[in-house]
Amino acid sequence: MVLLRDLPCKYLTQDANGLAECSIYQQRFTTGFCLKTGTESIKKELYAPDCPYVQGLRNYGGKVELSPEEFEQIKPILRNIFKLFDRIDCVRKSDWDKFIHQTLGLPKE
């Protein structure tokens, strides 16, 4: 799994120390898309390695953050994947549009 920091959850903000936090943490499960923290999510390594839920877990890999060169190598694959999907609800329209059109270079419809 690849970490796409360009597509953050629309409720992800930064605290005073620059750490990521959920702006609706107490209501996060009402969104329909927030992962429930549990052994299955951890086993599937669905969290980024810097996520507080998994920090300190031994042998946890999590999503892989690619170097710019590695990202360029998989960009054709990402284009093929993302051209099939409409924006997902958890991502801001502006972030989605920028990623789809500027980063991946897919045409606007």
N, C-alpha and C positions, 0 to 999 in steps of 0.2 A: 504494500500500500504506500502511496506517495502522499506526502503532506503538501497541500496547495495553500500556502499562506495568503495567496491573492484572493481566496474565496472564504473569508472568515464568516462565522455565524454573525448575523446582523445584530445579535445581542452581545457580542464580544466587545469589551471595552478594556481600557488600561487603568490600573489603579495608580496612586500617587508614586509608586516605586517603579512603574512601567511594566508591571506584571499583568498578564491577561486575567480578566475576570468576567463573569456573566452578569449583565446588568439586570437580569430578571431571575436571579438564581433561585429564589424561593418558589417561583412559578414556572421554572424551566420545563417541567414535564407536561405542562398544559399546551406546549407548542406543537406536540405531535412529532417532532423531529429530534429532540434532545435524547442522547443516549443515556440509558439508565446505567449507572455504575454498577458493575457486577462482574462476577467471574467470567461469564461468557464474553463480555466486551473486552475484558483484559486478556483472556485467552486468544481472542481474535486480533489482539494488538491494534485496537481501533483508536487509541489515544496517541497523541504526539508524545515523544519521550520526555518533553519538559512539562507535561500535564501534571498538576498536583496530585491527581488521583493515582498516578503510577510512579511518582518519584520515589526512589528508594527500593523499588521492587527489583530483586535480583533477576538477571537474565531477561528483562523486559526490553524488547526492541522498539516496538511501536512503528508508527508511520515513518517513512524515510524522507528526509529533506534532501533534495537533490542540489547539486552544484549547478550554476548556470549552464555549464557545458553538458551536464547530464540531462538537464531540462530540455535543452535544444535537441538532444538526441531523441527524446520521447515525444517531442511536440507533434510530429505527424500522427502518432498513436492517439494523443489527447484530442487532436482535431477530429479524428474519426469518431471518437467516443462522444465528445461534446456537441457535435453537429446533430446528434440524434435526440438531444434533450432540450426541453425548455428550462428556463430558470427554476431552480428549486427554491422553495419558500424560505429556507433558513438563510439565504444569501441576499444582501441588498442588491437591488437592480443595478445601481451604479457600479458595484464591485463585479457583478456578473458581466455586465456589458463591457467593462474595461478588460476583463480577463478573456472573454470570448473574441472580441473584435480587435483589441490592441495586442494582447499577449499572444493569443493563438492565431490571429489574423483571419478569423472566419468572417465572411461578409455579413453586413447587416441586411436583414430581410425587410 
